[in-house]
Every structure is written in structure tokens, then in C-alpha cells.
């Protein structure tokens, strides 16, 4: 199997198979991992299974619950990836007769393999392999094979052959000139022996033994129900430790401790709470299906950062009457957090992902269509920030400048929101197969809807409380540490708000799931530009805070450079670790410049 013979869909499936085997702790890639890769990356597989009445999630759970595969002697891979088992290689070699090995040919091979997981699932549900094959061919636009012999006729073929054998034995004596009576006599002589009557107990014994054959059906019984995929994992130690910062920050604020100390503990407390919000959202998504799940992930992807920014606007609204000189600082931090989040995703996290993934693989590959769409939406966000800034610089002397800028920002925000809704329709509904997005894998048992909703609500409330503590310490931290509002908003606040999601992107990249890693980096950036920024403008107007989309020239220029750089490095669908180093270098230069502004 050569790389040039792999279609894009098959290549994505094999890369996903490598990632699945590594995630499950296996030392080799088996046929079940290849099938898992097809099910996770191919919309065709989901459509075929749905048409056949098979739950794709249950098949994936069954594949994941198989025994651990260890590496045998001699199973090595020259490029450092996990080697393929002989069964997996046979599955791939089945596509050699075609021009390209596609996801459809891998599915056809899995259906034809009666020993494989998919073949067993079809047999247990009484679905003929020919029917499944025809469904795959029909949906893939391939010529449909019509079997010449039906299933019933195929079952009767052995019986017909057995009946033909005596006639052949009869013809042999006739050729020697012996009478027919002598040929028939042995048959009549055999009949009184009544061999079938003696074998009757075999049928009875077969019926008695039949219950012992139940272990053959155990794979279906062992299919774990949703929520019982694996033993309950322990929560990460870092999360348990950092959760202690939640009551600590509240106690420090209650006893009027140093605002700097309150700010630090609040920042630490936001990290585990934001991680719990993201995890609860993914568990709800696993329960509700790909469309609703994708919508939930898109909606709550930057919820922690949005809450921090809203609390900043709330502090600015309170300062309008108590300390008007602080209003500008709070608004500047909120604005800088918008551009800082986009820049951090495009430079810092994407760079770390390329480095983490490239250390194990010479070339990183991902979906060019998805990255191209994200790059287009990011350019749209740059334009949305350039236009208000351009108007501001051309009409500095206008008396109604502030009111006009807010009106322009509101109208541009409405356009961005509509564009974001259209992007959801495009990615989740009309062109989901083209983009080939992956669902975030859930580690361990899947939580129930009630538990997920409760944890999401508590974590959201916790983030809101900690964000308020964090925001009220910005002024003191800026004075004590000599940090400008630009640096706090551009560098510090985005890293805190998106730390959990950023860590997930790096982990996925290290496992080889680059499409999922880029989905987090680029998807989060477009969500901030098209959803979070307009929402903050509307919230600011509702609170009476002068919040608009007029950003400083430095922010606009840095955002444009980050967008262009990320687009250039990702539009070819390939990358390596050195491109990640380049992105990190650019982020460090932006941070140095922001520190002195």
C-alpha cells in the first residue's frame, strides 16, 4: 500500500486509526482501529449504518471495548508510527484493485470480513452482507453488484452437491458393465443399519450443547451502554488542586486581602472551572448527537472568556458613577481580550500544536477545506475591525464621533452575528461531509444529561464569581507589576480564559488528531470574531458602557499579521514542527511589543 494510492478520505481514516490506537493504549493498529477511523471521519459510514438500522455510536463503543493489542516481535514501523497488524493490512490491501483506496472501499472490505467487528454486527442483526455492500456502493456512487445466487440458494448448494455424489458413484459401476441391481444393492444394504436413528441423539445433544454457544454472542452482550465505556477515571490531579483556589479566592476577598493576591488566586480558580465547563458541554454533545452537539460546542466554546469580558463591562458600568477614570481601563482590557484571544489561538496554541504533533511525525496533515473556510472568516473579522478604526481616524473632529462609532459597531456586529449563524448552518448541516469535522472524544463514562447540566451550571456560576474577583484586581495589578491594560487584555486574560481548551488542542495534536486540534484553534478564533465581539458590543450598549469595535492601530495590525501568517501556513493542508516554532516566535514578539505599550 503506497501513500499515493490513498484517497483523502482513506488517509484521514488511517490517521484517525493511529490516533484511536494511541488513545486506547494499544501498541499496534488493528482492523478495529481502521474501522473506528472510518466511522469517526467518514459521513458515508454514518449514513450507511443509519440506513441499515445500526447505531454508529454502539458500534464505536464495541470497537473501543476490545482487548488491548500488544506489539508482536517483528512488528515495527519505519516512520515511528504504530505498526499495522496482519488483519489490518489485509483490510487495506482489499482496495488494491481500485484506482484509489477510499473510505467506501475500506467499508466494503470491513463488510466482507466476516471475522471482523462490522461483519459480526451485521450477522447478529440478520443483515445480509450483500445488502450492506449494495447500500455502500449506492451511496458512494459505485456500480451496485447484484449477487447471482440468493442467500437461500447458497445455503442449498452443499445439499445439492451431496445429492450429486451418489449419482456419480452409480455411474462409475455402469461404465464397468456391472448391472444396476448390484449398484443399488449396497444402498439397500445400508438402509437397515439405520445410521440416522443412532445419530438422533446428536441432534438432541446439539440442542443441549446449544446454550454453551452463547459465548459466541457475547460481543453483542458486552457492548457497553452509553455511560459505561470504561471504568470511571479519576479527575486530573491538577484540577483537584486548582479547585482549592475557588474557596481560597473568595475567602481572601472576604477578609480584604491584597488585591494582587486575590487576582492571582482568581486566575488559578478559573482554569479548572473552565475545564469543567468544556467537559460538561462535550458530555452533553455526546448524548444529543452530532448536530446539536456541534452547536453546543460552538456556543460554549469561549463561554469562560465571554463571562470574564462581561464582568469587565459590568465593572466599567459600576465605575461610571464611582470612579469614571477607570472606565477606559476596563473597556480597553475587554477590547484587548478580543484581539488577544484570536491572536493567542492563531499563534500561541497553533504553534504549540504544530510543535507537539511534529515531534512524533515528520509531516502533519489536515483538512484544507476546513482551514480555508476558517481563514476566510478570519479575514472577515479583520475587515470588521479595520472599518470602524478607519472611520475613527477620518472623522476625529466630529462632535458626534462617539455615537456614530457605536452605531457603526452595532450594525457591523449584527452582520457578524448573521454570518456566524450562516457558518453554523454550513458546517453542521449543508456541508458537514465536505469539512469532515471530528467530534471531541469523551474520556471514560459519558455523564448523564442531568449531571452534565448541573456541572455546567455550577462551573458557569463559579467562573462568573471568579471573573468578578479577577476584574476588580486589574487596576491594582497594573500598578503593582507595571503592566499596561493592553498587555493584560492581549496576553494574560486570553490565556486564563482559554487555558483548558488550549491544552486540549495540544493534546490532540500530540496524538495525531490534527483536524480536531485545528478545529479548536481556528474554530475558537472565528467564534470570538463573529460571536463574542458582537455580543460584547450589544451588552456594552445595554449597560450604558462606551463599548464599540474601534480598536487601536496596533491591535488591528497584529491581528491582520496573525491571520495572514496562519493562513499561509495552513492552506496547503500540511505542516511540521518548525512552522510551529515560527508561530511561537511571532507571538513572543507581539507580547514583547505589547509589554511596552
N, C-alpha and C positions, 0 to 999 in steps of 0.2 A: 504494500500500500504506500504510494508516494503522495507527498503533500499536494502536488499539482492535480491529483485525481480527486481531491476532496472539494466538494461544493461548499459554499459559505455556510449553509445550514448544517452540513455534516461536521465541518470544522468547529463551529460553535458547540455542537453537541459533544464532540470529543474533548474540547477544552473544559466544558462543564463536567464531563465524566471524570476528568482528572481532579477537578475541584471537589466533586462529591466524594471520591475515594479518599482524598486527603482529609476532608471534613469528618468522615466517618471513622478515621483512624486506620484505614486499610493500607497495606503495603503494595498492593497491585490493583490494576484497573480490570475488573471483571465485566462480563456481559451485562450484569445488572446495573453497573455504573454507566455503561454506554447507554442502556435504555433509560436510566434516570436522566442522563444528559439530554436525550431526545425529548423526553416528557417535559423537562424544565425549559427547553429553548424552542421547541417546535410547536407552533399553533396547530399544525396539521395533526399531530398526535392527539392533542386535546379534542379536536373536532371528531376524529375517528372514534375515539373511546366514548365520547358522548353519544355519537350516533349508535354505537353498539350497546349502549346502556351500561357502560362500565365507568365507575367513579375514578377519575385520574388520580385524585388525592389518595385513595385507598391503595392503588397500585404503587404509587410512590412510597407510601408507608411500608408496604410489604417489601419493596426492594431495599429500603433502608434498614429493615429489621433483620436482614440476613446475617449469617455468621461472619465474623471478621476474616478477611482474606490476608494470608501472610505470603511473603515472597519465597518462592522455591529457589533451590540452587540453580544458578544459570540464568535466572530472570533478572536481567539488568537492562537499563535504558541508557543509550549513549549521551543523551542530552540532559540527563539528570531528572527527568520526569518519571512518574510511576510507570513501571512496565505493564504491558497488556498480558492477560492470561491467554492460554491457547483458545479457550472458548470465545473470548472477546475478539481475538484475531480472526477466528473463523467467521464471526458475525460481520466483521469488516470486509473480509475477503469475498463475502457473498455479492458485493457490489462491483466486482472486477469486470463483469460482463457488460456494464453500462458505461456510458461516456464519463459520467461523474457519479461519485458516491454522494447521495443526498440524504436528507432526513427521511424521505419516503423509502429509499432502498434499505436503510437501517431498520425502519419499521417493518418492511416486508420480510427482512431476514429474521427479525425477532418473532414475527408471527409464524414463520416456517419452522422455527426451532421449538420442537415440542418439549424439549427438556428445559427450555428457558422459562423465566418467570411469566412473560406475557403468554406464551403457549399454554402454560398450566392454568393461567387465569381464564383463558378462552375455553379450555376443556372443562374446567369446573363449572362454568356458566352455560355449558352446552352450546357454545357458539362455534360454528364450523370455521376452520382456518381459511377455507376458500371464501367465505363471506367477508371475513375481516380483510383478506387480501384484496378482494374486489372493491371494498369500501376505500381502502388506502389508494388504490390505483385510480378510482373515480375522482377522489378529492384532489389527488396530485396531478390530474390531467394526463394520466398514463393509459395505454390500452388495457382494457379490462380482460383478464384471462377467464374464459368460460370452461370449467372443467368438463372433460368428455364423459366422465363416469361420475354419477351421483354418489353420495355417501353410502346410501343403502346398497347400491350396486357394488361399490367397492367392498362392503362387508361380505357380500355373497361370492366374491371371486374365489376365496380359498375353498369354499364348499364346492364350487363348480370344478375346481381342479381335483379335489378329492374324488368326485364322481367320475372324472375322466380317467383316473388311474386304473380302476378295474377294467374298463373297456380296452385300455392299452394292453393289459395283461391277457385279456381274452384274445386279442388279435395275434399275439405272439404265438400261441399254440396252433392257431389256424394256419399260420404260414408254414408250420412244420407238417401239415397234413393230418393232424390229430382231430378226432371228432369233437363236435361241440359239446356232446354229453360229458366227455372227460374233462372239459374245461369247466363246465357248470358244477360238476360233482364236488370239487373242493369247496365251492361256495356253499353248496347244500350241506356239506360236512361241517363247515364252520358254524352254521346256524345253530345246531343243537347245543353247542358249547355254551350258548347264552352268555357271551362275554359282557354284554351291556348290562345284564341283570347283576352281575358281580360288581360292575363299576358304578351301580346306582349309589352305593354309599359314598363314592367320591363326590357325587353331586351334593349329597347331604353334608358330607364333610366340608365341601366348599362353602355351603351355606353356613356351617358352623364356624369356619375359618374367616368368613367374610368380615365379622366385626374386627378381626385383627388387622384388616387392611385399612382401618380408619386412619392410621398414621400417614397414609398417602394423601389424605385430605387435610392434614394438619396445617399445611401452609396457609390455606384459606382461613382456618380457625385461628391461626396465630396472627392474622392481620390485625394489628392493634387498632382499636377505635381511636378517634381523634382525641388527643389529650393523653394518650398512653404510648407514645412512640418510644420513650426511653425512660429509665429511672430519673426521678426528679433531681435535676442538677442543683448543686449548691450555688447560692449567689456569689458573684465575684467578691474577693476579699476587699479589693479597693473600694467597692461600692458600700460595703458594710461599714468600713472605717470612715469614709467621707460622709455617710449619712449621720454620723455623730455631730457633724458640723451644723446640722439643721437646728437641733435644740441649743447648741453652743452659741450660734449667732443670735438667736432670739434672746437667750439669757444675757449675752453681752450688751445687746441694745437695751434691754430692760433695766440693767444696772448702770446704764450710761457709761459704758466703757469707751475706749478710744475709737473714734470713727474709722480710723485706718484699720484697726483690728477687726471691727465689725465688717468692714468692706472685704477683708481677706477671707474671713470665715464664711461670709455670704457667697463669695465666689466659689469656694470649695463646696458649699452646700448645693449650689445649682448643678454641679456636674453629675452627681448620682440621680438627682431628681429628673434632669433632662434625659438621662439614660433610661429611667423607668417610663417616662412618657413615650419615648420611641419604642421601647419593648412592648408596652401595653398596646400601642397602636398596631404593631406588627402581629400580635396575637389576635386582635380583633380582625385584622385583614385576613389572617389565615382561616378564620371562621366564616367570613362573609363572601368569599370568592374573589376572583382577580379584579373585576371592575370596581366593586365597592372598596375592596382592599386597596387598590391603587389610588382611588380617590381619597381614602383616609390617610394613606401615607403622604400624598401630595398636600393635604390640608394641614396635617400636624407635623410635617417635616421640619419646619422652622418655628414651631409654636413657642419654644423656650425663648428664642431671641425676640420674637414678636412681643411676648409678655414683658421682657426687660425693656424694650423700646416704649411700650405703652406706659409702663411705670415711670419712665423718664419724662414722657409728655405730661403725666399726672403731676409729677414733681414740678415741672415748669408751670403748670396751671396754678398750683398752690403758691409758687413763688411770685406770681403776678401781683399778689396783694401783700405778701410778707417781705419778699426780697427781690424786687424787679431786676436787680443787676445779675441775678443768677439764671434768669430765663434763657438768655442767649447761650449760656454754657450747657444747660440741659438739652436745648434744641440742637446745638452743634454736635453733642455726643450722639444723639439719636440719628441725625443725618449721617454722621461718620460711620455709625454702626451698619447702616445700609450698604454703603460702598465697601466698608471693611469686610462684611460678610461675603460679598461677591468676590472681592479680591482674595480673601483667605481661602475660599473654595477653589478658585481657579489657579492660584499659585502655590499656597502652602500645602493644602490637602492633596491636590492633584499631583504636585511634585513628590510628596511623601508616598503616594500610591504608586507612582512610576518607579520610585527607588525600591520600595518594598517588593513589588512584583518583579522588577527587573533583576534583582539579586539572585533569583532562582531560575529565571528564564531569559534567554538571550533576546527574544523578541516578544513583545506584548501585543496582542491583537484584540480588537473590539469592534463594535458595530459602527461603521462610518455614517450610516443614515441617521442614527440617533444623535451622534455627536454633531453632525451637520445641522440638524434641526435646533439643537441647544445653542450652537454658535449663532445661528440666525436670530434666535430670540434674545441672546445677549447683546448683539449689535442693536437690536430694537431698544433695549434698555439704555444703551449708551446714548442713542438719539434722544430718548425721553429725558435724559439728564442734560444733554447739551442745549436743547431748545430753550428751557427756562433760564439757564445760565446766559445764553446768548441774548435773550430779551433783557435780562437784568443789566448786562453791560452796555446795551444800546440805548437804554432809557433810564439812566441813573438819575437824571434831573427831574423826572416826572413826579408830581405830587402824589399821584395815586399808584405809585410803583408797587408798594406792598400789597394792596388789594388786587391789583392786576396780576401779580405773580401768583397769589393764592388761587385766583380764578383759573389761570392757565394750568396750574398744578392739579386742580380738581378735574379739569376736563381731560388733561393728559392721563391722570390716574384712572378715570373711567375707561379710556381707550385701552390702557394696560390691563385692567381687570377683564374687559371683554376678550382681549387677546389671550389672556390666561385661561379663561373658560373654553375658548376655542382650542387651545393646546391640549386641554384635558380630553376634549371630545376626539381630537386627532390621535392622541397617544393611547387612550384607553378603549376607544370604540372603533373608529373607522380604519385606523392604520396600525393597530396593535401588532399584527403579524409582521408588518414591514419593519417595525422598530425592534421587535424581538426582545422586549424588556423582561427582566427576571424578577421573580418575587423574592423578597428578603427571606432567607431561610430562618425558621424558628428553631432555636436550640432547646432540646428537651421537650417535655409535655406541653401541649398547647393549652393555654388558660381558657377557662370558660368566658362567655361574654360578660357575665356579671362581675367576675373577678377582674377581668381586663378593664371594664368601665370604671370599677371602684378605684383600681390603682391609677388609672389615667386621671380621674377626678382629683384624687389626693395629691398626686405628683404635680398636677397643674396648679392646685392651690398652694402647694409648697413653693413652687417656682415663683408664683406671684408674691408671696411673702418675702422670699429671699431677694427678689428683684427690687422690691421697695427698699430693703436694707442696703442693697448694693448701690442703688442710685443715690440715696441720701448721703453716701460717703464719698461721692465722686469729687466734690469740691475740696474736701479736706485732703484726700489722696493726691489730688492735683497740686495742692500747695505743699504738702509734706514731701512728696517724691519728685517734685519738679516736672510732672508730666502734663502735657497740654491736653486740652479736650479733644483735639484732633487725634492724638496718639491713643488715648483711652478708647475713643469710639472706633478708630480704624483698626486697632490691633487687639487690645485687651478684651473689650466686650464681645466681639465676634468669636474669639477663641473660647471664651467661657460658655457662651450660649450654644455653640455647635460642637463642643468637645466630644460628646458621646457619638454623634453622627459622624464626626471626622474620624474617630477611632475605628468605627465600623468600616468606613471606606478603606482605610489602610489594611485592616484585617482581611477584607475580601480580596484586595489586590494581592496580598501575600499568598492567599490560597489559589490565585489564578483566575478569580472571578472578576475580570476587568470590566465587563459590561455592567455588572452590578456596582462596582466601585465608581465608574464614571457616571452611572445613573445618579449616585448620591452627590458627587461633586458638581457636575453640570446641572443636574435637576434642581439641587438646592439653590444654586446661583440664579437660575431663571425664575425660581419661585420667589426669591427675595425681590428681584427686579420687577416682576409682573404682579405679584400679590401683596407682599409685605409692605413695599414702599407706598402703593396707593392706599392701602388700609391705614397706614400711619398718617397720611395726609388727611383722610376723612376723619380719623379720630382726633387729630390736632385741631381741625376746624370745629368739631363738635365741642371740644374743651375750651375753645377760645384761645388756643396757643398758635402763634405765627409759624406753623409748620408748612413747608412747601417743598418743591423739588428743585429749588435753586441751590446747587452745590458749588463749592469753591472750585476754581480752575484746577487746583492740584488734584482734587478727588476725581474730577471728570477725566483729566488726562491719564491718571493712573489706572482708572477703570478701563479706558479705551486701550491702553497698552496691555493690560492683563487679558482683555478679551481677544485682542489680535494675537497675542503670543499663544494662548491656549488653543485658539482655532487653528493656527498654523501647525501646532504640534499634534493635533488630534484628527484633523480632517483626512489624513491618509489611512486611518484605521490601524496604525501600528505605532509602537513607541518602544523605548528602552530606558534603562536606569539613568543614563546621562541626561536625557531630556528632563527627567525629574530633578536632577541637580540644577539644571538651568532655571527651571521654575522656582526652585527654592532660593537661588541666588537673587533672582529678581524680587522675590518677596522680602528678602533681607534688606535689599537696597531701598525698597519702599518704606520699610519700618524705620530705617536709619533717617531717611528724609522726613518722615512724619514726626520723629522724635524732636527734631529741631524746628518745627513749625510752631 
